[in-house]
Structures are given as C-alpha cells and as structure tokens.
C-alpha cells in the first residue's frame, strides 16, 4: 500500500495547514505534537483528559473517550492522517478512523501488540527468520490449559494477555500451586506463562517503516528496568556485543516487514545467559509507537524517533538517523518529587542543569505521583566515559538508582 505524501506547508480545503492527529494525550503524544509542529503541521489530539500533556500544546484537543463516535468523527474530519501514542487505544476505534483516513500504525498491527498471545505467535513467525526466538511459553485461557502446563516452564512469569505494561499484570511463580493462585489473583483472564530465563541484560530496537516498505532506525539501546519500569537507557557504540546488536536489528525489521507495518516500532529483547560470551537474544514484546528507551534520540541524534513518526505517517522520506553523541537517558518518576520521608520537594534542577551535557524534558503533568513518568534527563557528551560520570552525578543529585549497573 502507498500513501500520497502530506507535505509540510500543505493546506486543506479551508486553507488551513494540514493537520496530523494522534490518539492519546500523554507524553509520547506531546513529543509527537512538537515534532509535527516544527514542520508546520497543525495537530489534533483525542484524549478524554482535559489536562492531558499533548492536548494542552496541540491546535485541537478533542476531550472524549477513545471509542466515542462523535469524537472519532471530529478527529477524522480535522486530520489528513492519524497515529497513536499508546498500544491500548481500542483497535476498533482505529479501524473506524482507517475507513476514511490513513492510520499508521494500522489497527491490525496495534491489535497484535494488545494481546500477548497474538504477539507471541507473530514473533514465532517473524523474528525466527533472524534466528531470534521467544522465551518458552504456554497459553492459559482455561482450567484445562492451566492443568496441562509443562513442569519445565516453572519457575516462570504469568502475564495477562491484555493491558499489562510497566510491570503491571505480571506475577512470578515458582511452582504449580503458585501458578494456580496467581491465575486466580489475575481474575482468570487469558494469560501467558513465560519460562523464567537467566537474564544478562535488556535492550530495545526502534525502527520506522514507511507506506512503501522503506525502513530505517537506530542502533539498539541497552536498558535497565527497576520494578518493571524503565530506569536507564544507554545509547552508544559498544553498549552491547556487535553480533547481538546486528541480530536484534534484523529481527526487528523482520517483525515490522512481516505485517507490512507503517510507523515507528520498538521491539524489546532479553539477553539471556546461555553459557556463551555474548549470550543469546530472546524477543520480549513490541510497542507500536515511539518508546521511552528512544527519548535520547531527541538530543543525541540529528533525527529523533518522533521526527520519524511524523515522516512515516505523512508519507515523507525516511532519513537514516545519525547519532552524533553518546547518551544516557534517566527516567524521572514522580518519586523524585518526594523526599525520604514522603514529603513533597522540588528536585535540585539548579545543580542538575549546571552539569555539562544535561537535557531536561518535563512532560507538563500537573501532579507528581510515585511511579508516574514525569519526565526524563538525557546526558550527552564527547565520549562515553564523560557521559557516564555526569549521568552518575545527576542520578546522585536526584536520588535515582541503577547507574552502578551500567556496562
């Protein structure tokens, strides 16, 4: 399928600049809006929160539910093309929009990412072409499937098939009794049990694929999660073995090509200790959108993941990004706004921003809460050693854990 380009500077029938729409008004939508506006597009956000970060900076904010017929009709009437900022937008709503407007990524691709059962099947069919597999797993939708789980899948992690992210909807289980109890705890919804594997590291790859099948993207990022939430991303040459990096990029492209994906796609991988020096890759999950681990691209690359999101949906050429600086990205959760006693505090931005190569991005959220993503800090510099030093200093000032685990 091809899409006629929606060029910057194009105007609609009313003489207004072409409008690009996004379903979802969080921080990813906000950064998409900024990228689109830099190219001169108008933007429209559909999000039920009247104070959503993206809605507050967009030309149009449609404050309705994601399945509201009137809201979807208004978005379609305003926009030349539409994207999404998170994978749990109802696929049916995207299907409604796709009947009259280009939607990237398409409803079918988003539906796969919304269901771990379908996602595992897709990975088996596509990532395997690049020599990358999923963790051994079993689908649990019925008591009979629960009883038939092979013993060698335990210990494992039981994950809900839908609506799990940032560590939510997941329970570690050591034996059949804990597995049965965990399924009850998760309300006996459809689940996937994944075998617990010896983890060495985590990484992700972000690519962008156009309507014409052209594909581009970034080198793999090394990631550190704490309590299921991304804490640190390290993006620089040598952050992981080159053979693994090449295989991860090839697997990601295969995953995108297999479903004729259009837009920005992030695929997360585990690096497993299999006794070899580098370890082995296991594909974990995909996000049909820009990703937290790609935020460093706004400061360390000449083209960001959000620039690619705009280019892909609008049918513009997809440039090959060039990373000009090594980077470490620190996630800023709401915990930073509270002291050890739980009392509100203002982070020491004066000291943090005095450090060389620091780039602070706050998302415009009005209330800080523990575990809530409030912003991120990217550190760039001339060399990896210097970036590490400054990142550790910033982390210490902000009370952030995880920097000692960096390679």
N, C-alpha and C positions, 0 to 999 in steps of 0.2 A: 504493500500500500504506500502511496505517496501523498504528501501534503504540500499544497501550494504555499510558498513562503509568506509569512506575515511580516513584512519588512518594517524595521524601525522607521517611523515617520509616516507610515500608512494611516489613512483616516477612514472612518466608517461613513455610512450614508448620511449621517448628520453632521459630518465634518469634524468629528472628534477623533483624537488619536486612537488607534486600535487598542482594544482592552484585552488583557490576559487575565484569566480567572484562576483562583485556587480554592479548592475545598479544604477548609481548615484554617484557623487563625492563630496558631501557635508560633513559636519562634522560627520554625522552618518556613512557614508561610511568610513571616515578616522579612526574612532574609531573601526569599524569592521575590517579594514585592520590591525591595530595594534594588535588586539586580535588574528587574524588568523596567523599573522607573529610570534607571541610569541610561537605558537605551531609548527612552522617550515613550514607552508604552504607558497607557493608563492601566490600572489594576482594579480587580474586584475580588473581594473575599466573602465566602459564605461560611459563617460560624455563628452558633447561637449565643456566644458570649459577647455582650455589647462592649466589653473592655478587652477583647482579645488583642494580643500584641500586633498581629498582622492587620486586623480590622482598623486599628487606631491610626495606621500610617497609609492606608490604601485610599484610592479615589472613591471607591464604593465599598460599603460594608453591608451585606445582607444578613441581618441577625435573625436567622431562622434555623430550625433543625435541618440536618443533612438530608432527610427524606421529605422535607416539606415541598409539596408540588409547586406552590406559588413561588417559593424561594428559588427552586431549581429553574423554573421558567424565567424568572427575572435574571438569574445568572447567565442562562443561555442567551437571553436577548441582549445582554450587555457585551458578551465576550466573543472574541474571534477564535479562541482556543482555551482549554481548561486543563489544569493539572490538580494534583492532590498533595497535601503536605504530611499525611499520615495514612497508614495502611488500613485503619479501621473505619474509614469512611465507607458507608454501605455500598457494596458493589452495584446494587440495584440503582442507586442514585446516579452513579457514574454511567450506567447503562442508559438511563433516561437522558442524560446530557449528551451521550455519544450518538444519540439518534439524530441530533441536529448540529453538533459541534465536534471538532477534533478534540479528543480527550487523550492525554498522554501522562502516565501510562494508562492503557486501556482497562476496562472493567475486568476482563478475564485474567489479566496479569495480577491485578490487585486482589482478586478473589483467591488466587493461589497463595499469595502471601498472607491472607487472612486465616488460612486453615493449614495447620502443620501437617495434617495427613496428606493433603494435596501437595503441599510444598515438598515433603519427603519424596513423594512419587516423582515429582518434577526433577528434583535433584538426581534421583537414581537414573532417570532417563537422559539427563543432560550433562551434569558435572562429571559423570563417569567417563564421558568421552575424553576428558582431560586427565583421567587417572585419579580423580578425587571421589571419595565415597562419603556417605552419611555415617554417623555412628549407628551401630546395630540397634534396631528399634522394633517395637510391636505396637500395633494399634489396639486401643482398648475402648470399645463402644458398648459392650455388653458384658454381663457377668460371665458368659461362656468364654469370651476372649480374655477376661481377667484371669480365669482359672487356667487358661492354656498358655500363659506367658512362660517362655522357656527360662529355666533356672539360671542360665548363663547370661541373662540380661540384668541380673542383680549382682551388686547394688546398681541403682540407676536413678534417673531423674524423671518423675512423672510430670508431664506438661499438658495443660489444657490445649486442645486443638485450636481454640479461638481465644482472642482477646488477651493473650499473655505478652507482656513486654516489660523491660527493665526489671526482670526477675520476678514479676507477678505471675500467678497461676502456675507455679512450679514447686514441687516438693521432692526432696531427696529421700529415697527409700533404700533400706538395706536388705530386706527380706520380703517374703510373700505376705506376711502379716502387716508389715508397714505399708506395703503396696495397696492392700485392700483398704486399710484405714485411710490412706491418702486419697484414694479414689472417692471414698465417702466424703472426706473433707472438701474435695473439689466438686461436690454435688453430683457425682457420677455423670458428668458431662463427657463427651468424647475427648479422649486423651491420647497422647503418645508417650510410651515409656522408652527412654533412651538409655542405653548402657553407659555407665559412668566410666570414662576412659582417663588414663593418666595424662593430665594436661600440662604441657610445657609453656604454652603461650596462646594468645588470641590475636587475630589480625582481621582486617577487612579490606575489600577492594571496591572502589567506586568507579563505575563506567557510565558513559552516556551513549545511547543508541538512537539514531535518527529514523525518520519515517522511511528513508531509502536504504536502511540497513547499515549505514556508516556507523562506526563505533570508535570511541576514544575514551580516555580515562586517566586515572592516576596510579602511581605505584602503590603497592599495598601499605597500609598503615598498621603499626604494632599497637595493640590496645590492652589496657588494663582495666578490668571491671572490679568494683568493690560492692558487695551485696547486690549483684546483678545489674548495677548501673555503671555506665562508662565513667571512669575517673580520669584516665590519662591516655592520650594518643601521641605516639612518637612517629614522626614522619621525616625520615632522612635516609640517605644511602647507607646500607649496611644494617638497617634496623632488623632485618631478618635474612636468613640464607637466601642467596640469589636463586637457587633452584626451586625453593619453595615459593618465592615471590613470583617467578615465571609461571609455575603451575597454578597458583591462585588466580592470577590474571587470566590465564587461559580458561580455567573453569568458570570464572565469572562471565567471560564473553560467551562461552557455550550456553550457560544458563540464560543469558539475555537473548541469544540468537534462536534458541530452541522454541521460544514462544513469540518471536518477532516483536520483542519488547521495544517500546518507544519511551524515552525519557531517561532520567538518572536512576541508576540501580546500585544499591550497596549489598554485597554479599559478605557475611561474616563466616570466618573459619576458625576452627581449633587447630593448634599444632600439638600433636599427640606424641608422647614418648614411646616410640616403637623399638627402642634399642639402637637406632641409627644416630649418627652425629647430629643431623638436622631435624629428625623427627618426621612425622607424616601428617598430611593435611586431611582434615575432616570438615566437610561443609556443614554449617550450623543452621543459618537462616538467612532470608533475604528481606530487604526493605525496599519497597517500590517508590523510592523518593531519595532526596539528599539525606545524609546521615550525620549524626553527631560526630562521628570519627573523621568526617571530612571538613569540619569547620576551619581547620588550619589553612585550607586552600584559599580562604579569603585574604590571608596575609602573607602566605609563603609561596603563592603561585601567581602567574600572570592571568590565569583564567580560573575562576572558582567553580565549585560544584553547582552553585546557584546560577552562575552565568551559563553553564552547560544545560541546566534545566530549562532556562529561557530559550536558548538556541534550539534545543531538541523539540520542544512543543511547538515553537513558531516556525519550524522547518528551515532554520538558518544553518549555515555551515557549522560543523562541529570542529573547532580548533583543537589541536593537541596541546594540552596544558604544559607549561614549563615551570618546574619548581625552582625558584631562584634562591631559596634559603632553607636550611634545615629548620625544623619546627617541632615544638612540643606544645600540645594543647591540654589545658587543665579545665575540667568541667567544674562549674561553680554551682553547687546546690544551695538550697535555702539554709542549710546548716551553717554556712559561713556568716550569716546574719545574726547568729546567736552565740553567746559565749558559753564557757564550760558549764555554767550554772543554768543555762537555758534562757538567759535574759537577752533581749534584743540588743544588737550592737551594729555599728556601721563599720564595715570592713576598712582596713587601713589602705585605702586607694592611694593616698599620698605617697606612701612608701612603695607600694607595688608599682605604680606608674613612674616612679623615679628609677626603676631598674631598666637597663638598656634592652631594647627589642621587645617590650611588652605591648600587647594589643588587647585592650579590654572590650568585650562585647556584652552588654546587658540587654535583656530581651524586653524590657518595658512591662514586666509583670508587677502588679500592684501590691502583691502580698508574698512575702517570703515564708516558705514552709519547709520543714525538714524533708529532704529527698526531692524537692521540686527543682527542676532545672531553671536557674535564674539567669545564667549567662555562661560565658567561657572566657578564658585568658589564653592567648597564644603567645608563645615566646619564639622569636626568630633571631638569627644571628649569622655571623660569617662562618662559624664552624660548630660542629656537634658538641664539642667539649664546652664551649662557651654557653651554648643554649642550655645544656644540662645544668650548669652552675646557676644560671639565672632562674631556670624553672624551679630548682630546689629552693632558692631563696624566696621566690614568690610563694611556693607551697608552704614554706615555714611561716611566712607572714600571715597567710590566710588560714593556717591550721589544716591544710589538706594532706591526706595520707597518700601513699602509693609511689612516691618518686623513687624511693630506695629500690623498688622492684624493676626499674628501667634497665634494659640491656645496655 
